[in-house]
Amino acid sequence: MHLKKATIHTSFGQMTLRFFPEKAPQHVANFLDLAERGFYDGLTFHRIINGFMIQGGCPRGNGTGNGPRRLRAEFNDIPHEAGVLSMARAA
């Protein structure tokens, strides 16, 4: 399997993302496709909870806009801990 990585450039520095396509194949493919198309370029982290998480990817920049696709949840055994990238989901 080819390991996929991406780098996010922010005003606070860079973040390198590593993906686990064997755990969430649709979400990894979706993120990489949107990144390659420039969807995330210029977007902000609209939700920041110090010591907990940051959330981004909203085309409106305020958390009220949906991305171009809706995906089924891909739950897996990777724990949500510092440094883990997760996808938000609507109720």
KEVEX-9192 format. One record per atom (N, C-alpha, C, O): atom name; x, y, z. Coordinates in nm, 2 decimals. Each point is the difference from the previous one (the first is absolute). Layout:
BEGIN
<drenti->CA; X->X; Y->Y; Z->Z>
...
This chain:
BEGIN
<drenti->N; X->0.09; Y->-0.12; Z->0.00>
<drenti->CA; X->-0.09; Y->0.12; Z->0.00>
<drenti->C; X->0.09; Y->0.12; Z->0.00>
<drenti->O; X->0.10; Y->0.01; Z->0.07>
<drenti->N; X->-0.14; Y->0.09; Z->-0.15>
<drenti->CA; X->0.07; Y->0.13; Z->-0.01>
<drenti->C; X->-0.04; Y->0.09; Z->0.11>
<drenti->O; X->-0.12; Y->0.03; Z->0.01>
<drenti->N; X->0.21; Y->0.01; Z->0.08>
<drenti->CA; X->-0.03; Y->0.09; Z->0.11>
<drenti->C; X->-0.03; Y->0.14; Z->-0.05>
<drenti->O; X->0.09; Y->0.06; Z->-0.08>
<drenti->N; X->-0.20; Y->0.00; Z->0.11>
<drenti->CA; X->-0.03; Y->0.13; Z->-0.04>
<drenti->C; X->0.02; Y->0.10; Z->0.11>
<drenti->O; X->-0.03; Y->-0.02; Z->0.11>
<drenti->N; X->0.09; Y->0.14; Z->-0.15>
<drenti->CA; X->0.02; Y->0.11; Z->0.10>
<drenti->C; X->-0.04; Y->0.13; Z->-0.07>
<drenti->O; X->0.00; Y->0.01; Z->-0.12>
<drenti->N; X->-0.03; Y->0.08; Z->0.20>
<drenti->CA; X->-0.03; Y->0.14; Z->-0.05>
<drenti->C; X->0.05; Y->0.10; Z->0.10>
<drenti->O; X->0.02; Y->-0.03; Z->0.12>
<drenti->N; X->0.01; Y->0.15; Z->-0.16>
<drenti->CA; X->0.05; Y->0.10; Z->0.09>
<drenti->C; X->-0.09; Y->0.12; Z->-0.01>
<drenti->O; X->-0.04; Y->0.05; Z->-0.11>
<drenti->N; X->-0.01; Y->0.00; Z->0.22>
<drenti->CA; X->-0.08; Y->0.12; Z->0.01>
<drenti->C; X->0.09; Y->0.11; Z->0.05>
<drenti->O; X->0.07; Y->-0.01; Z->0.09>
<drenti->N; X->-0.07; Y->0.12; Z->-0.17>
<drenti->CA; X->0.08; Y->0.12; Z->0.03>
<drenti->C; X->-0.09; Y->0.10; Z->0.07>
<drenti->O; X->-0.10; Y->0.04; Z->-0.06>
<drenti->N; X->0.13; Y->0.00; Z->0.18>
<drenti->CA; X->-0.08; Y->0.10; Z->0.07>
<drenti->C; X->0.09; Y->0.12; Z->0.04>
<drenti->O; X->0.12; Y->-0.01; Z->-0.01>
<drenti->N; X->-0.18; Y->0.11; Z->0.07>
<drenti->CA; X->0.07; Y->0.12; Z->0.05>
<drenti->C; X->0.07; Y->-0.04; Z->0.13>
<drenti->O; X->0.09; Y->0.08; Z->0.04>
<drenti->N; X->-0.11; Y->-0.20; Z->0.01>
<drenti->CA; X->0.07; Y->-0.04; Z->0.12>
<drenti->C; X->0.10; Y->-0.11; Z->-0.03>
<drenti->O; X->0.07; Y->-0.05; Z->0.09>
<drenti->N; X->-0.05; Y->0.02; Z->-0.21>
<drenti->CA; X->0.09; Y->-0.10; Z->-0.05>
<drenti->C; X->-0.06; Y->-0.11; Z->-0.07>
<drenti->O; X->-0.12; Y->0.01; Z->-0.05>
<drenti->N; X->0.19; Y->-0.12; Z->0.02>
<drenti->CA; X->-0.05; Y->-0.11; Z->-0.07>
<drenti->C; X->-0.05; Y->-0.12; Z->0.08>
<drenti->O; X->0.05; Y->-0.02; Z->0.11>
<drenti->N; X->-0.14; Y->-0.05; Z->-0.16>
<drenti->CA; X->-0.05; Y->-0.13; Z->0.06>
<drenti->C; X->0.01; Y->-0.10; Z->-0.11>
<drenti->O; X->-0.05; Y->0.01; Z->-0.11>
<drenti->N; X->0.12; Y->-0.12; Z->0.14>
<drenti->CA; X->0.00; Y->-0.11; Z->-0.09>
<drenti->C; X->-0.10; Y->-0.11; Z->0.04>
<drenti->O; X->0.00; Y->-0.04; Z->0.11>
<drenti->N; X->-0.08; Y->0.00; Z->-0.21>
<drenti->CA; X->-0.11; Y->-0.09; Z->0.03>
<drenti->C; X->0.04; Y->-0.14; Z->-0.06>
<drenti->O; X->0.05; Y->0.00; Z->-0.11>
<drenti->N; X->-0.08; Y->-0.10; Z->0.18>
<drenti->CA; X->0.03; Y->-0.14; Z->-0.05>
<drenti->C; X->-0.14; Y->-0.07; Z->0.00>
<drenti->O; X->-0.08; Y->0.02; Z->0.10>
<drenti->N; X->0.05; Y->-0.08; Z->-0.21>
<drenti->CA; X->-0.13; Y->-0.06; Z->-0.01>
<drenti->C; X->0.00; Y->-0.16; Z->0.01>
<drenti->O; X->0.10; Y->-0.06; Z->-0.02>
<drenti->N; X->-0.21; Y->0.01; Z->0.06>
<drenti->CA; X->-0.02; Y->-0.14; Z->0.02>
<drenti->C; X->-0.11; Y->-0.05; Z->-0.09>
<drenti->O; X->-0.11; Y->-0.03; Z->0.04>
<drenti->N; X->0.14; Y->0.01; Z->-0.17>
<drenti->CA; X->-0.11; Y->-0.04; Z->-0.10>
<drenti->C; X->-0.06; Y->-0.14; Z->0.03>
<drenti->O; X->-0.11; Y->-0.03; Z->-0.04>
<drenti->N; X->0.18; Y->-0.05; Z->0.11>
<drenti->CA; X->-0.05; Y->-0.13; Z->0.04>
<drenti->C; X->-0.11; Y->0.01; Z->0.11>
<drenti->O; X->-0.07; Y->-0.09; Z->0.02>
<drenti->N; X->0.07; Y->0.20; Z->0.05>
<drenti->CA; X->-0.09; Y->0.02; Z->0.11>
<drenti->C; X->-0.12; Y->0.09; Z->-0.05>
<drenti->O; X->-0.12; Y->-0.03; Z->0.05>
<drenti->N; X->0.14; Y->0.12; Z->-0.14>
<drenti->CA; X->-0.11; Y->0.09; Z->-0.04>
<drenti->C; X->0.02; Y->0.03; Z->-0.15>
<drenti->O; X->0.03; Y->0.12; Z->-0.03>
<drenti->N; X->-0.04; Y->-0.21; Z->-0.06>
<drenti->CA; X->0.03; Y->0.02; Z->-0.14>
<drenti->C; X->-0.08; Y->0.11; Z->-0.07>
<drenti->O; X->0.06; Y->0.07; Z->-0.08>
<drenti->N; X->-0.19; Y->-0.06; Z->0.11>
<drenti->CA; X->-0.08; Y->0.10; Z->-0.07>
<drenti->C; X->0.04; Y->0.14; Z->0.05>
<drenti->O; X->0.01; Y->0.10; Z->-0.08>
<drenti->N; X->0.02; Y->-0.08; Z->0.21>
<drenti->CA; X->0.03; Y->0.13; Z->0.06>
<drenti->C; X->0.14; Y->0.04; Z->-0.05>
<drenti->O; X->0.03; Y->0.12; Z->-0.03>
<drenti->N; X->0.07; Y->-0.21; Z->0.03>
<drenti->CA; X->0.13; Y->0.03; Z->-0.05>
<drenti->C; X->0.00; Y->0.04; Z->-0.15>
<drenti->O; X->0.05; Y->0.11; Z->-0.03>
<drenti->N; X->-0.12; Y->-0.18; Z->-0.05>
<drenti->CA; X->-0.01; Y->0.03; Z->-0.14>
<drenti->C; X->-0.07; Y->0.13; Z->-0.02>
<drenti->O; X->0.04; Y->0.08; Z->-0.09>
<drenti->N; X->-0.15; Y->-0.05; Z->0.16>
<drenti->CA; X->-0.07; Y->0.13; Z->-0.01>
<drenti->C; X->0.09; Y->0.12; Z->0.04>
<drenti->O; X->0.01; Y->0.09; Z->-0.07>
<drenti->N; X->0.06; Y->-0.11; Z->0.18>
<drenti->CA; X->0.09; Y->0.11; Z->0.05>
<drenti->C; X->0.11; Y->0.03; Z->-0.11>
<drenti->O; X->0.02; Y->0.12; Z->-0.03>
<drenti->N; X->0.04; Y->-0.23; Z->-0.01>
<drenti->CA; X->0.11; Y->0.02; Z->-0.10>
<drenti->C; X->-0.05; Y->0.06; Z->-0.13>
<drenti->O; X->0.07; Y->0.08; Z->-0.06>
<drenti->N; X->-0.18; Y->-0.12; Z->0.01>
<drenti->CA; X->-0.06; Y->0.05; Z->-0.12>
<drenti->C; X->-0.03; Y->0.15; Z->0.02>
<drenti->O; X->0.03; Y->0.08; Z->-0.09>
<drenti->N; X->-0.10; Y->-0.05; Z->0.19>
<drenti->CA; X->-0.03; Y->0.15; Z->0.03>
<drenti->C; X->0.12; Y->0.08; Z->0.01>
<drenti->O; X->0.01; Y->0.11; Z->-0.05>
<drenti->N; X->0.09; Y->-0.16; Z->0.12>
<drenti->CA; X->0.13; Y->0.07; Z->0.01>
<drenti->C; X->0.07; Y->0.02; Z->-0.13>
<drenti->O; X->0.04; Y->0.11; Z->-0.03>
<drenti->N; X->-0.04; Y->-0.21; Z->-0.05>
<drenti->CA; X->0.06; Y->0.01; Z->-0.14>
<drenti->C; X->-0.08; Y->0.10; Z->-0.09>
<drenti->O; X->0.06; Y->0.06; Z->-0.08>
<drenti->N; X->-0.18; Y->-0.05; Z->0.10>
<drenti->CA; X->-0.09; Y->0.10; Z->-0.07>
<drenti->C; X->0.01; Y->0.14; Z->0.05>
<drenti->O; X->-0.06; Y->0.09; Z->-0.06>
<drenti->N; X->0.13; Y->-0.07; Z->0.18>
<drenti->CA; X->0.01; Y->0.13; Z->0.06>
<drenti->C; X->-0.12; Y->0.04; Z->0.08>
<drenti->O; X->-0.01; Y->0.12; Z->0.04>
<drenti->N; X->-0.07; Y->-0.21; Z->0.00>
<drenti->CA; X->-0.12; Y->0.04; Z->0.08>
<drenti->C; X->0.04; Y->0.06; Z->0.13>
<drenti->O; X->-0.07; Y->0.10; Z->0.04>
<drenti->N; X->0.17; Y->-0.15; Z->0.03>
<drenti->CA; X->0.04; Y->0.05; Z->0.13>
<drenti->C; X->0.09; Y->0.13; Z->0.00>
<drenti->O; X->0.02; Y->0.06; Z->0.10>
<drenti->N; X->0.02; Y->-0.02; Z->-0.22>
<drenti->CA; X->0.09; Y->0.11; Z->-0.01>
<drenti->C; X->-0.06; Y->0.13; Z->0.05>
<drenti->O; X->-0.11; Y->0.04; Z->-0.05>
<drenti->N; X->0.17; Y->0.02; Z->0.14>
<drenti->CA; X->-0.05; Y->0.13; Z->0.06>
<drenti->C; X->-0.10; Y->-0.01; Z->0.10>
<drenti->O; X->-0.04; Y->0.10; Z->0.06>
<drenti->N; X->-0.01; Y->-0.22; Z->-0.02>
<drenti->CA; X->-0.10; Y->-0.02; Z->0.10>
<drenti->C; X->0.07; Y->0.01; Z->0.14>
<drenti->O; X->0.12; Y->-0.01; Z->0.01>
<drenti->N; X->-0.20; Y->0.05; Z->0.09>
<drenti->CA; X->0.05; Y->0.02; Z->0.13>
<drenti->C; X->-0.04; Y->-0.12; Z->0.09>
<drenti->O; X->-0.08; Y->-0.08; Z->-0.03>
<drenti->N; X->0.14; Y->0.08; Z->0.15>
<drenti->CA; X->-0.04; Y->-0.08; Z->0.11>
<drenti->C; X->-0.11; Y->0.08; Z->0.07>
<drenti->O; X->0.04; Y->0.09; Z->0.07>
<drenti->N; X->-0.16; Y->-0.12; Z->-0.09>
<drenti->CA; X->-0.11; Y->0.08; Z->0.05>
<drenti->C; X->-0.04; Y->-0.03; Z->0.15>
<drenti->O; X->-0.07; Y->0.08; Z->0.06>
<drenti->N; X->0.12; Y->-0.19; Z->-0.01>
<drenti->CA; X->-0.03; Y->-0.04; Z->0.14>
<drenti->C; X->0.13; Y->-0.04; Z->0.06>
<drenti->O; X->0.06; Y->-0.10; Z->-0.04>
<drenti->N; X->-0.02; Y->0.17; Z->0.15>
<drenti->CA; X->0.12; Y->-0.03; Z->0.07>
<drenti->C; X->-0.03; Y->-0.01; Z->0.15>
<drenti->O; X->-0.05; Y->0.09; Z->0.06>
<drenti->N; X->0.07; Y->-0.21; Z->-0.01>
<drenti->CA; X->-0.02; Y->-0.02; Z->0.15>
<drenti->C; X->0.14; Y->-0.04; Z->0.05>
<drenti->O; X->0.05; Y->-0.11; Z->-0.01>
<drenti->N; X->0.01; Y->0.21; Z->0.08>
<drenti->CA; X->0.13; Y->-0.01; Z->0.05>
<drenti->C; X->0.02; Y->-0.13; Z->0.08>
<drenti->O; X->-0.08; Y->-0.03; Z->0.10>
<drenti->N; X->0.18; Y->-0.05; Z->-0.13>
<drenti->CA; X->0.03; Y->-0.12; Z->0.07>
<drenti->C; X->-0.08; Y->-0.12; Z->-0.04>
<drenti->O; X->0.01; Y->-0.11; Z->0.06>
<drenti->N; X->-0.10; Y->0.13; Z->-0.15>
<drenti->CA; X->-0.09; Y->-0.11; Z->-0.04>
<drenti->C; X->0.00; Y->-0.02; Z->-0.15>
<drenti->O; X->0.04; Y->-0.11; Z->-0.04>
<drenti->N; X->-0.08; Y->0.20; Z->-0.05>
<drenti->CA; X->0.00; Y->-0.02; Z->-0.14>
<drenti->C; X->-0.02; Y->0.13; Z->-0.08>
<drenti->O; X->-0.03; Y->0.10; Z->0.05>
<drenti->N; X->0.06; Y->-0.12; Z->-0.18>
<drenti->CA; X->-0.03; Y->0.11; Z->-0.10>
<drenti->C; X->-0.09; Y->-0.07; Z->-0.10>
<drenti->O; X->0.01; Y->-0.12; Z->-0.03>
<drenti->N; X->-0.09; Y->0.20; Z->-0.03>
<drenti->CA; X->-0.09; Y->-0.05; Z->-0.11>
<drenti->C; X->0.00; Y->0.10; Z->-0.11>
<drenti->O; X->-0.01; Y->0.12; Z->0.01>
<drenti->N; X->0.02; Y->-0.18; Z->-0.13>
<drenti->CA; X->0.01; Y->0.08; Z->-0.12>
<drenti->C; X->-0.07; Y->-0.07; Z->-0.12>
<drenti->O; X->-0.06; Y->-0.11; Z->0.02>
<drenti->N; X->0.07; Y->0.17; Z->-0.14>
<drenti->CA; X->-0.06; Y->-0.06; Z->-0.12>
<drenti->C; X->-0.14; Y->0.06; Z->-0.03>
<drenti->O; X->-0.06; Y->-0.05; Z->-0.10>
<drenti->N; X->0.01; Y->0.14; Z->0.17>
<drenti->CA; X->-0.13; Y->0.06; Z->-0.03>
<drenti->C; X->0.02; Y->0.11; Z->-0.11>
<drenti->O; X->0.08; Y->0.09; Z->0.02>
<drenti->N; X->-0.15; Y->-0.10; Z->-0.13>
<drenti->CA; X->0.02; Y->0.09; Z->-0.11>
<drenti->C; X->-0.05; Y->0.14; Z->0.04>
<drenti->O; X->0.04; Y->0.10; Z->-0.06>
<drenti->N; X->-0.13; Y->-0.09; Z->0.16>
<drenti->CA; X->-0.04; Y->0.14; Z->0.04>
<drenti->C; X->0.08; Y->0.06; Z->0.11>
<drenti->O; X->0.00; Y->0.11; Z->0.03>
<drenti->N; X->0.09; Y->-0.20; Z->0.03>
<drenti->CA; X->0.09; Y->0.05; Z->0.10>
<drenti->C; X->-0.06; Y->0.02; Z->0.14>
<drenti->O; X->0.07; Y->0.05; Z->0.09>
<drenti->N; X->-0.19; Y->-0.10; Z->-0.07>
<drenti->CA; X->-0.06; Y->0.01; Z->0.13>
<drenti->C; X->-0.07; Y->-0.12; Z->0.06>
<drenti->O; X->-0.06; Y->0.00; Z->0.10>
<drenti->N; X->0.08; Y->-0.11; Z->-0.17>
<drenti->CA; X->-0.06; Y->-0.13; Z->0.04>
<drenti->C; X->-0.14; Y->-0.03; Z->-0.05>
<drenti->O; X->-0.05; Y->-0.10; Z->0.04>
<drenti->N; X->0.00; Y->0.19; Z->-0.12>
<drenti->CA; X->-0.14; Y->-0.02; Z->-0.04>
<drenti->C; X->-0.01; Y->-0.06; Z->-0.15>
<drenti->O; X->-0.11; Y->-0.03; Z->-0.04>
<drenti->N; X->0.22; Y->0.02; Z->-0.02>
<drenti->CA; X->0.00; Y->-0.04; Z->-0.14>
<drenti->C; X->0.04; Y->-0.14; Z->-0.02>
<drenti->O; X->0.10; Y->-0.05; Z->0.07>
<drenti->N; X->-0.16; Y->-0.03; Z->-0.15>
<drenti->CA; X->0.03; Y->-0.14; Z->-0.03>
<drenti->C; X->0.11; Y->-0.01; Z->-0.11>
<drenti->O; X->0.00; Y->0.09; Z->-0.08>
<drenti->N; X->0.08; Y->-0.19; Z->0.09>
<drenti->CA; X->0.08; Y->-0.03; Z->-0.12>
<drenti->C; X->-0.08; Y->-0.05; Z->-0.11>
<drenti->O; X->-0.12; Y->-0.02; Z->0.01>
<drenti->N; X->0.19; Y->-0.01; Z->-0.12>
<drenti->CA; X->-0.08; Y->-0.04; Z->-0.12>
<drenti->C; X->-0.05; Y->-0.14; Z->0.00>
<drenti->O; X->-0.08; Y->-0.04; Z->-0.09>
<drenti->N; X->0.12; Y->-0.04; Z->0.19>
<drenti->CA; X->-0.05; Y->-0.14; Z->0.01>
<drenti->C; X->-0.04; Y->-0.04; Z->0.14>
<drenti->O; X->0.05; Y->0.06; Z->0.10>
<drenti->N; X->-0.14; Y->-0.16; Z->-0.09>
<drenti->CA; X->-0.04; Y->-0.05; Z->0.13>
<drenti->C; X->0.04; Y->-0.15; Z->-0.01>
<drenti->O; X->-0.04; Y->-0.07; Z->-0.09>
<drenti->N; X->0.12; Y->0.03; Z->0.19>
<drenti->CA; X->0.05; Y->-0.14; Z->0.01>
<drenti->C; X->-0.06; Y->-0.07; Z->0.12>
<drenti->O; X->-0.03; Y->0.06; Z->0.10>
<drenti->N; X->0.01; Y->-0.19; Z->-0.12>
<drenti->CA; X->-0.04; Y->-0.09; Z->0.12>
<drenti->C; X->0.12; Y->0.00; Z->0.10>
<drenti->O; X->0.12; Y->0.01; Z->-0.04>
<drenti->N; X->-0.15; Y->-0.02; Z->0.16>
<drenti->CA; X->0.10; Y->-0.01; Z->0.11>
<drenti->C; X->0.09; Y->-0.13; Z->-0.02>
<drenti->O; X->-0.05; Y->-0.10; Z->-0.05>
<drenti->N; X->0.17; Y->0.11; Z->0.07>
<drenti->CA; X->0.10; Y->-0.11; Z->0.00>
<drenti->C; X->0.06; Y->-0.01; Z->0.13>
<drenti->O; X->0.12; Y->0.04; Z->0.02>
<drenti->N; X->-0.19; Y->-0.09; Z->0.08>
<drenti->CA; X->0.05; Y->-0.02; Z->0.13>
<drenti->C; X->0.12; Y->-0.10; Z->0.00>
<drenti->O; X->-0.01; Y->-0.10; Z->-0.08>
<drenti->N; X->0.11; Y->0.12; Z->0.17>
<drenti->CA; X->0.11; Y->-0.10; Z->0.00>
<drenti->C; X->0.06; Y->0.00; Z->0.14>
<drenti->O; X->-0.05; Y->0.07; Z->0.09>
<drenti->N; X->0.16; Y->-0.14; Z->-0.07>
<drenti->CA; X->0.06; Y->-0.02; Z->0.13>
<drenti->C; X->0.11; Y->0.10; Z->0.03>
<drenti->O; X->0.07; Y->-0.02; Z->0.10>
<drenti->N; X->-0.05; Y->0.12; Z->-0.18>
<drenti->CA; X->0.10; Y->0.10; Z->0.03>
<drenti->C; X->-0.05; Y->0.10; Z->0.11>
<drenti->O; X->-0.11; Y->0.06; Z->-0.02>
<drenti->N; X->0.17; Y->-0.05; Z->0.14>
<drenti->CA; X->-0.05; Y->0.08; Z->0.10>
<drenti->C; X->0.01; Y->0.15; Z->-0.03>
<drenti->O; X->0.09; Y->0.04; Z->-0.07>
<drenti->N; X->-0.19; Y->0.04; Z->0.11>
<drenti->CA; X->0.01; Y->0.14; Z->-0.02>
<drenti->C; X->0.09; Y->0.06; Z->0.11>
<drenti->O; X->-0.05; Y->0.02; Z->0.12>
<drenti->N; X->0.17; Y->0.01; Z->-0.16>
<drenti->CA; X->0.10; Y->0.05; Z->0.10>
<drenti->C; X->0.08; Y->0.11; Z->-0.08>
<drenti->O; X->-0.02; Y->0.02; Z->-0.12>
<drenti->N; X->0.10; Y->0.05; Z->0.20>
<drenti->CA; X->0.08; Y->0.11; Z->-0.06>
<drenti->C; X->0.07; Y->-0.04; Z->-0.13>
<drenti->O; X->0.06; Y->-0.10; Z->-0.01>
<drenti->N; X->-0.08; Y->0.18; Z->-0.09>
<drenti->CA; X->0.06; Y->-0.02; Z->-0.13>
<drenti->C; X->-0.08; Y->-0.08; Z->-0.10>
<drenti->O; X->0.04; Y->-0.02; Z->-0.12>
<drenti->N; X->-0.16; Y->-0.04; Z->0.16>
<drenti->CA; X->-0.08; Y->-0.08; Z->-0.09>
<drenti->C; X->-0.10; Y->0.09; Z->-0.08>
<drenti->O; X->-0.06; Y->0.09; Z->0.06>
<drenti->N; X->0.06; Y->-0.11; Z->-0.19>
<drenti->CA; X->-0.09; Y->0.07; Z->-0.09>
<drenti->C; X->-0.13; Y->-0.07; Z->-0.01>
<drenti->O; X->0.00; Y->-0.12; Z->-0.03>
<drenti->N; X->-0.11; Y->0.18; Z->0.05>
<drenti->CA; X->-0.13; Y->-0.06; Z->-0.01>
<drenti->C; X->-0.09; Y->0.08; Z->-0.08>
<drenti->O; X->0.02; Y->0.12; Z->-0.02>
<drenti->N; X->-0.13; Y->-0.18; Z->-0.03>
<drenti->CA; X->-0.10; Y->0.07; Z->-0.08>
<drenti->C; X->-0.12; Y->0.03; Z->0.09>
<drenti->O; X->-0.04; Y->-0.09; Z->0.07>
<drenti->N; X->0.00; Y->0.21; Z->-0.07>
<drenti->CA; X->-0.13; Y->0.04; Z->0.07>
<drenti->C; X->-0.11; Y->-0.06; Z->-0.07>
<drenti->O; X->0.00; Y->-0.03; Z->-0.12>
<drenti->N; X->-0.11; Y->0.00; Z->0.19>
<drenti->CA; X->-0.12; Y->-0.05; Z->-0.06>
<drenti->C; X->-0.13; Y->0.07; Z->0.05>
<drenti->O; X->0.00; Y->0.04; Z->0.12>
<drenti->N; X->-0.09; Y->-0.03; Z->-0.20>
<drenti->CA; X->-0.13; Y->0.06; Z->0.04>
<drenti->C; X->-0.09; Y->-0.10; Z->0.06>
<drenti->O; X->0.02; Y->-0.12; Z->-0.03>
<drenti->N; X->-0.11; Y->0.16; Z->0.11>
<drenti->CA; X->-0.09; Y->-0.09; Z->0.07>
<drenti->C; X->-0.10; Y->-0.07; Z->-0.10>
<drenti->O; X->-0.08; Y->-0.08; Z->0.04>
